[in-house]
């Protein structure tokens, strides 16, 4: 198993599709259940001809995910994680990819 980023062939429309099918429904269900989840949500995906398919969700930030995602942040990861844990971050984290 491995991970890599950035993925130049995945454009903004594909990212929106992934968010709509794999991420937002899960986050909405957590909220509906009254779960105030604060942390990392890693969606392991496979892109298929029929659209994105979820292989796994992880709520930990270990390798290989951290190795690939953390260098894309254009912010101090510790400050970002603290803000999320305290509930004071509602913005999308700054990313080197725009």
Secondary structure, DSSP 8 states (H G I E B T S, - for coil): -------TT--HHHHHHHIIIIIHHHHHHHHHTT----S--EEEEEEETTEEEEEEEESS--TTHHHHHGGGBSS-HHHHHHHHHHT---S---BTT-
